[in-house]
Amino acid sequence: MLRKQSVEITLRWLPDSPLHVGSGRKGGGFLDHYLVRDSSGRPMIPGSTVKGRVRAYTLMAYRTLGGTGHREGEPCGCPVCRLFGSPGASPGSLVFGDLRLEAGEGEGVLVKAAVAIDRYTRRPRENHLLFAEQAWAPADAGAAAFAGLVEGFVAGNSDGVGPEELLGLLGTGIRLVRALGWSKSRGLGHGRFAFTLRVDGQPVSDEEWRRWAEAWES
């Protein structure tokens, strides 16, 4: 019987620069771009944003390490799609929760001005400033982090890729993420993930997790 194991990953985004993940809200004042917030008004990074970014880098790692068989935009059973899902096949075995800013109430929000860029010419627009909220809460040991959980399960398959190999690939994808959110090319949203893993309720050391990733290189 193929093994199926429960997974819990504690994710913390450690910012190196202010972050903007937009709510899509317009108007309601002089701001052009608002942060997405939870029900209590605290800035957050939606789980869908985290999942999309981690998936992109996990797929990049899979292909770089010689993985084949991925089919974009259609049902697919490759290791990446088993973790994250594929159209018409499954939603994936992992659920990415929202990451919430670890700061006190009313803290961690800046308003910054930026020059608007024309989307067609890629040149600055004259006499046009954008005002946007940014999440940034400086602390003694660095800026306050965003924290949340990834939960679900991993299972073996007839292709021989077992739970450890799947988690090794996922860990590689998480480590590769170095920016999130809007205006990354302007220096916003840079940082990295710190994370811990539990499998079937038992902690897995970072050293062991990295060994699982190295299995893809052999």
C-alpha positions as CSV (number, residue, x, y, z in Angstrom):
1,M,0.0,0.0,0.0
2,L,1.3,3.5,-0.9
3,R,2.1,5.6,2.1
4,K,0.1,8.7,3.0
5,Q,1.4,11.1,5.7
6,S,0.0,14.2,7.3
7,V,2.0,17.4,6.9
8,E,2.1,20.7,8.8
9,I,4.5,23.5,7.8
10,T,4.9,26.6,9.8
11,L,5.8,29.4,7.4
12,R,7.2,32.8,8.4
13,W,8.0,35.5,5.8
14,L,11.0,37.5,6.9
15,P,10.9,40.8,5.1
16,D,14.0,42.7,3.9
17,S,11.9,45.5,2.5
18,P,8.3,46.8,2.7
19,L,5.6,44.6,1.1
20,H,2.5,45.4,-0.8
21,V,-0.1,42.8,-1.6
22,G,-3.1,44.7,-2.9
23,S,-6.7,44.3,-2.0
24,G,-8.0,45.5,-5.3
25,R,-9.9,48.2,-3.5
26,K,-10.1,51.6,-5.2
27,G,-11.3,55.0,-3.9
28,G,-12.3,55.7,-0.3
29,G,-9.6,58.4,0.1
30,F,-6.5,59.6,-1.6
31,L,-4.8,56.2,-1.9
32,D,-4.4,54.4,-5.1
33,H,-3.5,51.0,-3.7
34,Y,-4.6,49.5,-0.4
35,L,-3.2,46.4,1.5
36,V,-5.2,43.3,1.8
37,R,-6.2,42.8,5.5
38,D,-7.8,40.2,7.7
39,S,-11.1,40.7,9.5
40,S,-9.3,42.5,12.3
41,G,-7.6,45.0,10.0
42,R,-4.2,43.4,10.2
43,P,-2.1,43.3,7.0
44,M,-1.8,39.8,5.6
45,I,-0.4,37.8,2.6
46,P,-3.3,35.6,1.2
47,G,-2.6,31.9,1.1
48,S,-3.3,32.0,-2.7
49,T,-0.5,34.5,-3.2
50,V,2.0,32.3,-1.2
51,K,0.8,29.1,-3.0
52,G,1.2,30.6,-6.4
53,R,4.7,31.9,-5.8
54,V,5.9,28.6,-4.1
55,R,4.3,26.6,-6.9
56,A,6.1,28.5,-9.6
57,Y,9.5,28.0,-8.0
58,T,8.8,24.3,-7.2
59,L,7.9,23.7,-10.8
60,M,11.1,25.5,-11.8
61,A,13.2,23.3,-9.5
62,Y,11.4,20.2,-10.8
63,R,12.3,21.0,-14.4
64,T,15.8,22.1,-13.6
65,L,16.4,18.8,-11.8
66,G,15.3,16.8,-14.8
67,G,11.6,16.3,-14.0
68,T,9.3,15.5,-17.0
69,G,5.7,14.9,-17.7
70,H,4.3,18.3,-16.4
71,R,1.3,19.4,-18.5
72,E,0.3,23.1,-18.0
73,G,-3.4,23.9,-18.1
74,E,-4.7,20.4,-18.2
75,P,-5.1,17.4,-15.8
76,C,-1.6,16.3,-14.7
77,G,-0.3,13.8,-12.1
78,C,3.3,15.0,-11.9
79,P,4.8,15.6,-8.5
80,V,4.2,19.4,-8.6
81,C,0.6,19.0,-9.5
82,R,0.1,16.3,-6.8
83,L,1.1,18.9,-4.3
84,F,-0.5,22.0,-5.7
85,G,-3.3,20.7,-7.9
86,S,-4.1,20.8,-11.6
87,P,-7.1,21.8,-13.7
88,G,-9.8,19.1,-13.9
89,A,-7.8,16.6,-11.8
90,S,-7.5,17.6,-8.1
91,P,-7.1,20.7,-5.9
92,G,-3.8,19.4,-4.7
93,S,-2.9,17.8,-1.3
94,L,-1.8,21.0,0.5
95,V,-3.8,24.0,1.8
96,F,-1.9,27.2,2.2
97,G,-3.3,29.4,4.9
98,D,-3.0,33.2,5.0
99,L,0.1,34.7,6.6
100,R,-0.6,37.5,9.1
101,L,1.7,40.3,10.2
102,E,3.2,39.7,13.7
103,A,2.8,43.3,14.9
104,G,0.6,45.1,17.3
105,E,-2.8,46.6,16.4
106,G,-2.4,49.7,14.2
107,E,1.3,49.0,13.6
108,G,3.1,48.0,10.4
109,V,1.4,50.2,7.8
110,L,3.2,52.9,5.8
111,V,1.9,55.1,3.0
112,K,4.4,55.8,0.3
113,A,4.4,57.8,-3.0
114,A,5.7,56.4,-6.3
115,V,5.9,57.6,-9.8
116,A,3.2,56.0,-12.1
117,I,4.6,54.0,-15.0
118,D,2.8,53.9,-18.4
119,R,2.0,50.3,-19.0
120,Y,2.6,50.6,-22.8
121,T,5.6,52.8,-23.1
122,R,7.1,51.7,-19.7
123,R,8.0,55.4,-19.1
124,P,7.1,57.5,-16.1
125,R,3.8,59.4,-16.5
126,E,4.1,63.1,-16.1
127,N,2.5,64.8,-13.1
128,H,1.1,61.5,-11.8
129,L,2.0,60.1,-8.4
130,L,0.7,56.8,-6.9
131,F,0.0,56.5,-3.2
132,A,0.1,53.0,-1.8
133,E,0.0,51.3,1.6
134,Q,3.0,49.1,2.4
135,A,3.4,46.6,5.3
136,W,6.6,47.2,7.2
137,A,7.0,47.0,11.0
138,P,10.7,47.5,12.1
139,A,11.7,45.6,15.2
140,D,14.9,45.1,17.2
141,A,15.8,41.9,15.5
142,G,14.6,42.9,12.0
143,A,11.2,43.7,10.6
144,A,8.2,41.9,11.9
145,A,7.4,38.7,10.1
146,F,4.2,37.3,8.5
147,A,3.3,33.9,9.9
148,G,0.9,31.1,8.9
149,L,0.5,27.4,8.2
150,V,0.5,25.0,5.3
151,E,-1.4,21.8,6.0
152,G,-2.4,18.7,4.2
153,F,-0.9,15.3,3.3
154,V,1.6,13.8,0.9
155,A,1.4,10.3,-0.6
156,G,3.4,7.9,-2.6
157,N,2.5,7.1,-6.2
158,S,3.2,4.4,-8.8
159,D,5.9,6.6,-10.3
160,G,8.1,5.9,-7.4
161,V,8.1,9.4,-6.0
162,G,7.3,9.0,-2.3
163,P,6.4,11.4,0.5
164,E,10.0,12.3,1.3
165,E,10.8,13.1,-2.3
166,L,7.7,15.3,-2.6
167,L,8.5,17.2,0.5
168,G,12.2,17.6,-0.6
169,L,11.0,19.2,-3.8
170,L,8.6,21.4,-2.0
171,G,11.3,22.5,0.4
172,T,13.5,23.5,-2.5
173,G,10.7,25.6,-4.0
174,I,10.0,27.4,-0.7
175,R,13.8,28.2,-0.3
176,L,13.9,29.8,-3.7
177,V,11.3,32.4,-3.1
178,R,12.9,35.8,-2.5
179,A,10.1,38.3,-3.2
180,L,6.4,38.5,-2.9
181,G,3.7,41.0,-3.9
182,W,3.6,44.1,-6.0
183,S,6.5,46.2,-7.5
184,K,9.2,43.6,-6.8
185,S,11.4,45.2,-9.5
186,R,11.3,48.5,-7.5
187,G,12.6,46.7,-4.4
188,L,9.4,46.0,-2.6
189,G,8.5,42.6,-1.1
190,H,12.0,41.2,-0.9
191,G,12.7,38.6,1.9
192,R,12.8,34.9,2.5
193,F,10.8,32.2,4.2
194,A,11.8,30.6,7.5
195,F,9.9,27.3,8.1
196,T,9.5,24.2,10.1
197,L,8.0,20.8,9.1
198,R,6.1,18.2,11.0
199,V,5.1,14.9,9.4
200,D,2.5,12.7,11.1
201,G,2.9,15.1,14.1
202,Q,6.7,14.5,14.4
203,P,9.2,17.4,13.8
204,V,11.6,17.0,10.9
205,S,15.0,18.6,11.1
206,D,16.1,21.1,8.4
207,E,19.1,18.8,7.8
208,E,16.9,15.8,7.1
209,W,14.5,17.9,4.9
210,R,17.5,19.0,2.8
211,R,18.6,15.4,2.4
212,W,15.2,14.6,0.9
213,A,15.7,17.5,-1.6
214,E,19.2,16.1,-2.5
215,A,17.5,12.8,-3.6
216,W,16.4,14.7,-6.8
217,E,20.0,15.4,-7.7
218,S,21.1,11.8,-7.7
